[in-house]
Amino acid sequence: MRWVQILAVLVVALAPPALTAQEGRALAPAEAPADLGEIQALLQEHRELIEESSRRTIAPAIDALASSGLPAAREVLRNWQEKQLWQRESDGLFFFVREAEEDDMVHLIDIATGEIVETVDDGGLDQLKPNSGIRGLIGGALVQFQLRDDDPAMRAEGLLAIERGPEEGHLAILRTMIPEESDATLAARAERLERLLTISFGQSDDARIEAIASFRGDTGVDVRAVLNPLLATRREVIAGEVAERPEGNLARELRPGSEALSRMDAYAMLVSADLAPAPMDASARKSALAANIVDGRVGGIPVAELNTVEARERAYIALAAAGTVAPAATEAEIDAALDSHSFLEWYRAPSADITRAAETTLGSIELALAASQGADLLLDALSLASIYFLAAIGLAITFGVMGVINMAHGEFIMMGAYTGYVVQQFVPNYTISLVVALPLAFAVTFAAGVALERLVIRWLYHRPLETLLATFGISIALQQLAKNIFGTQARPLTAPSWLDGALSFNDIISISYIRVAIFVLALVFLAFILLVLNRTRLGLEVRAVTQNPRMAAAMGINTSRINMLTFGLGSGIAGIAGVAIGLFAQVTSELGQGYIVQSFMTVVVGGVGNIWGTLAGAVLIGFFQKGIEWLNPSNTLAAQTYMILFIILFIQVRPRGIVALKGRAAEA
């Protein structure tokens, strides 16, 4: 019996430690069963951090997943970020979940294999719901998977994610990616991002300063967005005068009453720092005095004597001393308080070397921006000049050779635009339709011009007033005819897809491809007109009729035929200009009216009947108009007004235009 008791004591003494250890192993969340996969074991290792779900402590768990190299890590992070990661309450294991056909039942998906483990009631599952801060950390971790992806589009998406939300941890990821990147465009983009992040998160001042200096003259918006915060400042007020420059990154000392710091703003700093009482404006002081009139006195001062600022201040001080009103600073006290304090502006960045480097780089960027804006303005002016040249070149021919003031010239431009619209209704391919529309617009408006010259203009030669009135009436008639056929709504003339977008040189300088095409078209027609006038028999006869029509007729030239062909040629070119203008302007019956005035001004300023003069006039008017619009961008009507005044003054100085022509135009 004694041996049995001894044996029982030994069993009791030895059993508890073994059971406790076993229970400890079963309850420890960091220890996973041996048959779990690697990704599940990793999650179980950081289970406590994941369950706590705190932005301050979760980083080790996310970093462990991101750096594990496990194939399933990316999918786990992505589902976790999208709140699609679940935890089973019974054993703490993590799963993806998919709804089952049965109500309140779900399929548990293995996070490593993606296979269905079992179908269970969703009541025993907890959904991980990371907050915005944790989702941001997960997003940063996912970036490195995107940057290692074989698909260049995925790597580009990863760089875009960094651009949208740069973080300090992205710097090491980019430095690892750059040497391995095979795509030159992506490598350059990553290298630029690395320098931008070095400015914000670099470990040493030397590295940050080198990165800042590398962006000198760079007009990118992203560069200014990174550099400007380095020059952010805070203001401080201290007692007394500043004898020596204080330690720290001081931007400047501010003087109250200067442009940088107004007198009252300076005093407001003193009030907010509890260094001075709040001031009171005149109306509030007057109301306080009026409310405390007792027996005809305020603060012991008769009301009749309160006719000066000094008297009212004395009365208010007396009321404040008696506790009747709140103390308020007088003007003299405000001045005294401002004189006894100094106002300093400090850079928020602690390093003076970094702020100096940022100032130097931003200064160079400002110069580059000014140069880019000038170049952009130059491109806009050239674009406008090319449009005016196309619109006016046909008028220059008819006006110069025939001396006819054709007020219906704008309607030929309108006819060309509508011709392009009609062609696109039958030819849906915009490139082919444009190729067809250009010569067809020339043919249509050429025929219309010949008909106008044969039926009307030929009977009105040497009668400019009657010609002007007749063509003005025809202009109105053509507009109404267009309204009857096409209606009053604007019709689309769609440009081919290869003309979409713009040619960009940097963030400032850009020009649409349509404007580039019009500029090229203007150069082509300049060459074409010069070729026709200088290298063909028709051109020789046109120049002869222009210089001396009577002598040309005596030499056997049919001046009537030349006038007809010249008018048709000028009208045909106007039709082609209409197709080009219709690509970016609304095609309506009034389209030509927007260019007829500029066309006449271009011809008059350049020199009647001279192609080079028309080019010079278009350039001058285009540059002048854009210059006025740049000086006064909010008022486009002013540009038109000043331009007309300029033309009036110009023709007083050079009545024959920039390039004067001898012959009929000169005599007229």
C-alpha positions in Angstrom: 0.0 0.0 0.0 2.9 2.3 0.8 4.5 1.6 -2.6 1.2 2.5 -4.3 1.0 5.9 -2.5 4.6 6.7 -3.4 3.9 5.8 -7.1 0.8 8.1 -7.1 2.8 11.0 -5.7 5.4 10.6 -8.4 2.8 10.6 -11.2 1.2 13.7 -9.8 4.5 15.4 -9.5 5.6 14.6 -13.0 2.4 14.9 -15.0 1.5 18.7 -14.7 4.7 20.0 -16.3 4.2 17.7 -19.3 0.5 18.7 -19.7 1.3 22.4 -19.3 3.9 22.3 -22.0 1.5 20.5 -24.3 -1.2 23.1 -23.7 1.3 25.8 -24.3 2.2 24.4 -27.6 -1.4 24.1 -28.6 -2.2 27.7 -27.6 0.9 29.5 -29.0 -0.2 31.3 -32.2 3.3 31.7 -33.5 3.8 28.0 -33.8 2.1 26.3 -36.8 1.5 22.6 -37.3 4.1 20.9 -39.4 1.8 20.2 -42.3 1.0 23.9 -43.0 2.3 25.5 -46.2 5.1 28.1 -46.1 2.9 31.1 -46.7 0.4 30.0 -44.0 3.3 29.4 -41.6 4.6 32.9 -42.3 1.2 34.4 -41.5 0.9 32.4 -38.4 4.3 33.6 -37.3 3.1 37.2 -37.5 -0.5 36.3 -36.4 -0.5 38.6 -33.4 0.5 41.7 -35.4 -2.1 40.9 -38.1 -4.8 40.4 -35.5 -3.9 43.7 -33.8 -4.1 45.5 -37.1 -2.3 48.6 -36.1 -0.6 51.0 -38.5 2.2 51.5 -36.1 3.1 47.8 -35.6 2.0 46.0 -38.8 5.1 46.8 -40.9 7.1 43.7 -39.9 4.4 41.4 -41.0 4.0 43.2 -44.4 7.7 43.3 -44.9 8.1 39.6 -44.2 5.5 38.8 -46.8 7.0 41.1 -49.4 10.5 39.8 -48.9 9.6 36.1 -48.5 10.0 35.3 -52.2 7.0 33.0 -52.0 4.8 32.8 -55.1 1.6 33.2 -53.1 2.8 36.3 -51.2 1.7 38.8 -53.9 -1.8 37.3 -54.0 -2.1 37.3 -50.2 -1.1 41.0 -50.0 -3.5 42.0 -52.8 -6.5 40.2 -51.2 -5.5 41.6 -47.8 -5.5 45.1 -49.2 -8.9 44.5 -50.8 -10.3 43.1 -47.6 -10.6 39.6 -49.0 -8.5 37.8 -46.5 -10.3 35.9 -43.7 -9.3 34.1 -40.5 -10.9 31.0 -39.1 -11.7 31.6 -35.4 -11.2 28.0 -34.3 -7.5 27.7 -35.2 -6.5 31.1 -36.5 -5.7 29.9 -40.0 -6.0 32.4 -42.9 -8.1 31.7 -46.1 -9.6 33.4 -49.1 -13.4 33.1 -49.2 -15.8 32.5 -52.0 -19.6 32.3 -51.6 -21.2 28.9 -51.9 -24.5 28.1 -53.4 -26.1 27.3 -50.0 -27.3 30.2 -47.9 -24.8 31.5 -45.3 -22.2 29.0 -46.5 -18.8 29.8 -48.1 -15.9 28.0 -49.6 -12.6 28.3 -47.9 -9.8 28.7 -50.5 -6.3 27.7 -49.6 -4.1 30.8 -49.8 -1.2 28.8 -51.3 -2.8 26.6 -53.9 -6.1 28.4 -54.6 -8.0 25.1 -54.1 -11.2 24.8 -52.0 -10.4 23.3 -48.6 -14.0 23.0 -47.3 -17.4 24.6 -47.2 -18.4 26.1 -43.9 -20.8 28.4 -42.2 -19.5 32.0 -42.4 -20.3 32.5 -38.7 -16.9 31.1 -37.7 -14.8 33.5 -39.8 -13.4 36.9 -39.2 -12.8 39.3 -42.1 -9.5 41.3 -42.0 -10.4 44.9 -42.6 -7.2 47.0 -42.8 -7.6 50.7 -42.4 -6.4 53.2 -45.0 -2.9 53.4 -43.4 -2.4 49.7 -43.5 -3.7 49.5 -47.1 -1.1 52.2 -48.0 1.7 50.0 -46.5 0.4 47.0 -48.4 0.2 49.0 -51.6 3.8 50.1 -51.1 4.8 46.4 -50.7 2.9 45.4 -53.8 4.8 47.9 -55.8 8.0 45.8 -55.7 6.1 42.9 -57.2 4.9 45.1 -60.0 8.4 46.4 -60.7 9.7 42.8 -61.0 6.9 41.7 -63.3 7.9 40.4 -66.8 5.2 42.6 -68.4 6.4 46.2 -69.1 2.9 47.5 -68.6 2.8 46.1 -65.0 6.2 47.7 -64.3 4.9 51.0 -65.7 1.9 50.7 -63.4 4.2 50.2 -60.5 6.1 53.3 -61.3 2.8 55.2 -61.6 1.9 54.0 -58.1 5.1 55.4 -56.7 4.5 58.7 -58.5 1.1 59.0 -57.0 2.2 58.1 -53.4 5.9 58.2 -52.9 7.2 56.7 -49.7 10.7 56.4 -48.2 10.6 52.6 -48.7 10.2 53.0 -52.4 13.7 54.4 -52.7 15.5 51.1 -52.1 13.1 49.3 -54.4 13.8 51.8 -57.3 17.6 51.5 -56.8 17.3 47.7 -57.1 15.1 48.0 -60.2 17.1 50.5 -62.2 20.2 48.2 -63.0 17.9 45.3 -64.0 15.4 47.3 -66.1 15.7 46.3 -69.8 13.2 48.9 -71.2 15.1 52.2 -71.7 12.0 54.3 -71.3 11.0 52.7 -68.0 14.7 52.8 -66.8 14.8 56.6 -67.4 11.5 57.0 -65.7 12.6 55.0 -62.7 15.9 56.9 -62.5 14.0 60.2 -62.5 11.8 58.9 -59.7 14.8 57.8 -57.8 16.3 61.2 -57.9 13.0 62.8 -56.8 12.7 60.5 -53.9 16.3 61.1 -52.9 15.5 64.8 -52.6 12.8 63.9 -50.0 14.1 60.8 -48.3 17.9 60.8 -49.0 20.0 59.6 -46.0 22.7 62.3 -46.4 22.6 66.0 -47.3 25.2 65.5 -50.0 23.1 63.0 -51.8 20.0 65.2 -51.5 21.9 68.3 -52.8 23.3 66.3 -55.7 19.8 65.1 -56.6 18.5 68.7 -56.4 21.3 70.0 -58.6 20.5 67.4 -61.3 17.2 69.0 -62.0 18.5 72.5 -62.8 16.5 73.9 -65.7 14.0 71.0 -65.6 10.4 72.4 -66.1 8.6 69.3 -64.9 5.8 69.9 -62.5 6.9 67.0 -60.4 10.2 68.6 -59.7 8.6 71.9 -58.5 6.2 69.8 -56.4 9.2 68.3 -54.6 11.4 71.4 -54.3 8.8 73.9 -53.2 8.2 72.2 -49.8 11.9 72.5 -49.1 11.5 76.3 -49.1 8.4 76.3 -46.9 8.8 78.7 -44.0 7.4 79.3 -40.5 7.3 82.7 -38.7 8.5 83.4 -35.2 8.4 86.5 -33.0 11.1 87.1 -30.3 11.6 89.8 -27.8 14.2 92.6 -28.5 16.4 93.3 -31.4 18.4 90.6 -33.2 22.0 91.6 -32.8 23.5 88.6 -34.5 22.2 86.1 -36.9 20.6 83.4 -34.8 21.5 79.7 -35.2 19.3 77.7 -37.5 18.1 77.9 -41.1 16.9 81.5 -41.1 15.2 82.7 -44.2 15.0 86.4 -43.4 14.1 89.0 -40.8 10.7 90.6 -41.4 10.0 94.3 -40.9 6.4 95.2 -39.8 4.8 97.4 -42.4 6.7 95.9 -45.3 5.3 94.0 -48.3 6.2 90.7 -46.7 4.6 91.5 -43.3 2.0 94.1 -42.8 1.8 96.1 -39.5 -1.4 94.4 -38.3 -0.3 90.9 -39.3 2.8 91.5 -37.2 0.8 92.6 -34.3 -1.5 89.6 -34.7 1.5 87.4 -34.3 2.2 89.2 -30.9 -1.4 88.7 -29.8 -1.4 85.0 -30.8 1.8 84.5 -28.8 0.2 86.2 -25.8 2.8 89.0 -26.0 0.3 91.8 -26.4 -3.4 92.5 -25.9 -5.8 92.3 -28.8 -6.4 95.6 -30.7 -9.9 97.1 -31.2 -11.0 98.8 -34.4 -12.5 102.3 -34.3 -16.1 101.2 -34.7 -16.0 98.7 -31.8 -14.2 101.2 -29.6 -16.9 103.8 -30.4 -19.7 101.3 -29.6 -18.0 100.4 -26.3 -17.7 104.1 -25.3 -21.3 104.8 -26.3 -22.5 101.9 -24.2 -20.7 103.3 -21.1 -21.9 106.9 -21.0 -22.7 107.8 -17.4 -24.0 111.3 -16.5 -22.6 112.7 -19.7 -19.1 111.3 -19.1 -17.2 108.3 -20.3 -14.4 107.1 -18.0 -14.5 110.5 -16.3 -14.1 112.4 -19.6 -17.0 114.6 -20.8 -18.6 113.4 -24.0 -18.1 116.8 -25.6 -14.3 116.3 -25.3 -14.3 113.0 -27.1 -13.7 114.6 -30.5 -10.2 113.4 -30.9 -8.6 109.9 -31.2 -6.4 110.6 -28.2 -9.3 111.6 -26.0 -11.3 108.5 -27.0 -8.2 106.3 -26.2 -7.9 107.9 -22.8 -11.5 107.3 -22.1 -11.3 103.6 -23.2 -8.1 103.1 -21.0 -10.0 104.5 -18.0 -12.9 102.1 -18.6 -10.4 99.2 -19.0 -8.7 100.1 -15.8 -12.0 100.1 -14.0 -12.8 96.7 -15.4 -15.8 97.9 -17.3 -14.4 96.8 -20.7 -11.7 94.4 -21.9 -8.2 95.9 -22.2 -7.3 96.8 -25.8 -4.1 98.1 -27.3 -3.9 101.7 -28.5 -2.1 102.7 -31.7 0.9 103.9 -29.6 1.0 100.7 -27.7 0.8 98.7 -30.9 3.8 100.7 -32.3 5.7 100.2 -29.0 5.1 96.5 -29.0 6.2 96.1 -32.6 9.4 98.1 -32.0 10.3 95.9 -29.0 10.1 92.6 -30.8 11.7 91.0 -33.8 10.0 88.9 -36.5 11.9 86.1 -38.1 11.0 83.7 -40.9 12.6 80.2 -40.7 12.9 77.5 -43.3 11.2 74.3 -42.2 14.1 72.3 -43.7 16.9 72.2 -41.1 19.8 72.3 -43.6 20.8 75.7 -45.0 22.8 73.9 -47.8 19.7 72.1 -49.0 17.5 75.2 -49.1 20.3 77.1 -51.0 20.5 74.3 -53.5 16.7 74.3 -53.8 16.7 78.1 -54.4 19.4 77.8 -57.0 17.6 75.0 -58.9 14.2 76.7 -58.7 15.8 79.9 -60.0 17.1 78.0 -63.0 13.7 76.4 -63.5 12.1 79.9 -63.5 14.4 81.0 -66.3 13.7 77.8 -68.2 9.9 78.3 -67.7 10.1 81.8 -69.0 12.0 80.6 -72.1 9.5 77.7 -72.6 6.6 80.1 -72.3 8.2 82.3 -74.9 8.7 79.4 -77.2 5.1 78.2 -76.6 3.9 81.7 -77.5 6.0 81.6 -80.6 4.5 78.3 -81.7 1.0 79.6 -81.1 1.8 82.7 -83.1 3.2 80.7 -86.0 0.2 78.4 -85.9 -2.2 81.4 -86.1 -0.1 82.9 -88.8 -0.3 79.7 -90.9 -4.1 79.7 -90.5 -4.4 83.4 -91.6 -2.0 82.7 -94.5 -4.2 79.8 -95.8 -7.3 81.9 -95.4 -5.8 84.9 -97.1 -3.7 83.5 -99.9 -6.6 83.0 -102.3 -7.8 86.5 -101.5 -4.3 87.9 -102.2 -4.4 86.4 -105.7 -7.9 87.7 -106.7 -7.5 91.0 -105.0 -4.0 91.6 -106.3 -4.5 90.5 -109.9 -8.1 91.7 -110.4 -8.5 94.5 -107.9 -11.8 92.9 -106.8 -12.9 93.3 -103.2 -14.6 89.9 -102.7 -16.7 89.9 -99.6 -17.8 86.4 -100.3 -14.3 85.0 -99.9 -15.2 83.7 -96.4 -18.1 81.8 -97.8 -15.7 79.9 -100.1 -13.9 78.8 -96.9 -17.3 77.7 -95.5 -18.1 75.8 -98.7 -14.8 73.9 -98.4 -15.5 72.9 -94.8 -19.0 71.7 -95.7 -17.5 69.7 -98.6 -15.2 67.9 -96.2 -18.2 67.2 -93.9 -20.2 65.7 -96.9 -17.3 63.5 -97.9 -17.1 62.1 -94.4 -20.8 61.0 -94.7 -19.9 58.7 -97.6 -16.3 57.8 -96.7 -16.2 56.7 -93.0 -12.4 56.3 -93.0 -11.3 59.8 -91.8 -7.8 59.5 -93.4 -9.2 58.6 -96.8 -12.0 61.1 -96.5 -9.5 63.9 -95.8 -7.4 62.8 -98.9 -10.6 62.9 -101.0 -12.0 66.1 -99.4 -9.0 68.3 -100.2 -9.0 68.1 -104.0 -12.8 67.9 -104.1 -13.1 71.1 -102.0 -10.7 72.8 -104.4 -12.8 71.6 -107.4 -16.1 72.7 -105.9 -14.9 76.2 -104.8 -13.0 76.6 -108.0 -16.2 76.0 -110.0 -18.1 78.3 -107.7 -15.5 81.0 -108.1 -15.5 80.7 -111.9 -19.3 80.9 -111.9 -19.2 84.0 -109.6 -16.6 85.7 -111.9 -18.5 84.9 -115.1 -21.9 85.8 -113.8 -21.2 88.8 -111.6 -17.6 90.0 -111.2 -16.8 90.4 -114.9 -19.6 93.1 -115.3 -18.3 95.1 -112.4 -14.5 95.6 -113.1 -13.2 99.0 -112.2 -16.3 99.6 -110.1 -15.1 98.7 -106.6 -18.1 100.0 -104.6 -20.6 98.0 -106.7 -18.3 94.9 -106.5 -18.2 95.2 -102.7 -22.0 95.5 -102.4 -22.6 92.7 -104.9 -20.2 90.2 -103.2 -21.6 91.2 -99.8 -25.1 90.3 -101.0 -23.8 87.0 -102.4 -22.1 86.3 -99.1 -25.4 86.6 -97.3 -27.2 84.5 -99.9 -24.6 81.7 -99.6 -24.9 81.7 -95.8 -28.6 81.3 -96.0 -28.3 78.6 -98.6 -26.0 76.7 -96.3 -28.5 77.1 -93.5 -31.3 75.7 -95.7 -29.2 72.7 -96.7 -27.3 71.8 -93.5 -29.3 73.6 -90.8 -28.1 76.0 -88.1 -26.3 73.4 -85.9 -22.6 72.9 -86.2 -21.5 69.9 -88.2 -18.5 67.8 -87.2 -15.5 67.5 -89.4 -13.5 64.8 -87.7 -9.8 64.7 -87.9 -8.0 61.3 -88.4 -6.8 59.6 -85.3 -3.2 60.3 -86.2 -3.9 64.0 -85.8 -5.2 63.5 -82.2 -3.1 64.7 -79.4 -0.3 67.2 -79.4 3.4 67.4 -80.1 4.9 68.1 -76.6 8.5 69.1 -75.9 8.0 69.6 -72.2 5.3 70.4 -69.7 5.0 73.9 -71.2 5.7 73.7 -74.9 3.2 71.8 -77.0 1.2 72.2 -80.2 -1.6 70.1 -81.4 -0.9 67.8 -84.4 -3.8 69.5 -86.3 -2.0 72.8 -86.0 1.2 71.2 -87.2 -0.6 69.7 -90.2 -2.1 73.2 -91.0 1.4 74.7 -90.8 2.8 72.1 -93.1 -0.2 72.6 -95.5 0.5 76.4 -95.5 4.1 75.7 -96.5 3.0 73.3 -99.2 0.6 75.9 -100.7 3.2 78.6 -100.5 5.6 76.4 -102.6 2.7 75.5 -104.9 1.7 79.1 -105.6 5.3 80.2 -106.1 5.8 77.3 -108.5 2.6 78.2 -110.5 3.4 81.9 -110.6 7.1 81.6 -111.4 7.4 78.3 -113.4 4.3 78.0 -115.5 2.8 79.9 -118.5 -0.3 80.6 -116.5 1.8 82.2 -113.8 3.7 84.3 -116.3 0.4 85.6 -117.8 -1.0 86.3 -114.3 2.1 88.3 -113.4 1.9 90.2 -116.7 -1.8 91.0 -116.2 -1.0 92.0 -112.6 1.8 94.4 -113.6 0.2 96.0 -116.7 -3.1 94.6 -118.1 -3.2 96.7 -121.2 0.3 95.8 -122.3 -0.5 92.1 -121.5 -3.6 92.3 -123.8 -1.5 94.0 -126.5 0.9 91.0 -126.3 -2.0 88.6 -127.0 -2.9 87.5 -123.5 -6.6 86.9 -123.0 -7.0 89.0 -119.9 -10.6 87.9 -119.4 -9.6 84.3 -119.3 -6.7 85.0 -116.9 -9.1 86.9 -114.6 -11.5 84.0 -114.6 -8.8 81.4 -113.9 -7.2 83.6 -111.3 -10.5 84.1 -109.5 -11.2 80.4 -109.6 -7.7 79.5 -108.3 -8.1 81.9 -105.4 -11.5 80.5 -104.6 -10.2 76.9 -104.8 -7.4 77.6 -102.4 -10.0 79.1 -100.0 -11.9 75.8 -100.2 -8.8 73.9 -99.2 -8.3 76.3 -96.3 -11.9 75.6 -95.3 -11.2 71.9 -94.9 -8.1 72.6 -92.8 -9.9 75.1 -90.6 -12.9 72.9 -90.2 -10.8 70.2 -88.5 -10.5 72.4 -85.3 -13.3 74.9 -85.7 -17.1 74.4 -85.7 -18.4 74.0 -89.3 -21.4 76.4 -89.5 -22.7 78.8 -92.1 -20.9 81.6 -90.3 -17.5 79.9 -90.4 -16.0 82.1 -93.1 -17.1 85.4 -91.4 -14.6 84.7 -88.6 -11.7 84.9 -91.1 -12.8 87.4 -93.8 -11.6 90.5 -91.8 -8.3 88.9 -90.9 -7.8 87.8 -94.5 -8.3 91.4 -95.8 -6.0 92.8 -93.1 -3.4 90.2 -94.0 -3.5 91.1 -97.6 -3.5 94.9 -97.0 -0.6 94.8 -94.5 1.5 92.4 -96.5 1.1 94.1 -99.8 -1.7 93.6 -102.3 -1.1 90.9 -104.9 2.2 89.7 -103.5 2.5 86.2 -102.1 5.6 87.0 -100.0 3.8 90.0 -98.7 0.8 87.9 -97.7 3.1 85.6 -95.8 4.7 88.5 -94.1 1.3 90.1 -93.3 0.0 86.8 -91.8 3.1 86.4 -89.6 2.9 90.0 -88.4 -0.8 89.9 -87.6 -0.5 86.4 -86.0 2.3 87.5 -83.7 0.7 90.8 -82.9 -2.6 89.2 -82.0 -1.0 86.5 -79.8 1.2 89.2 -78.1 -1.9 91.2 -77.2 -3.7 88.1 -76.0 -0.7 87.2 -73.8 -0.7 90.7 -72.3 -4.4 90.7 -71.7 -5.6 87.0 -71.7 -9.0 87.7 -70.2 -10.2 90.0 -73.0 -10.1 88.6 -76.5 -12.1 91.5 -77.8 -9.3 93.9 -76.8 -6.9 91.9 -79.1 -9.2 92.5 -82.1 -9.6 96.2 -81.3 -5.9 96.8 -80.8 -5.1 94.9 -83.9 -7.4 97.0 -86.0 -5.9 100.2 -84.5 -2.5 98.8 -85.3 -3.5 98.1 -88.9 -4.9 101.7 -89.3 -1.6 103.2 -88.0 0.5 100.8 -90.1 -1.1 101.7 -93.4 -0.6 105.3 -92.6 3.1 104.6 -92.6 3.2 102.0 -95.4 0.0 102.4 -97.5 1.3 99.8 -100.0 2.0 97.2 -97.3 5.2 95.4 -96.3 6.1 94.3 -99.8 4.8 97.0 -102.3 3.8 95.8 -105.7 4.1 97.8 -108.9 1.3 97.6 -111.5 -2.4 97.6 -111.2 -2.4 97.1 -107.4 0.0 100.0 -106.9 -2.1 102.3 -109.1 -5.3 101.3 -107.2 
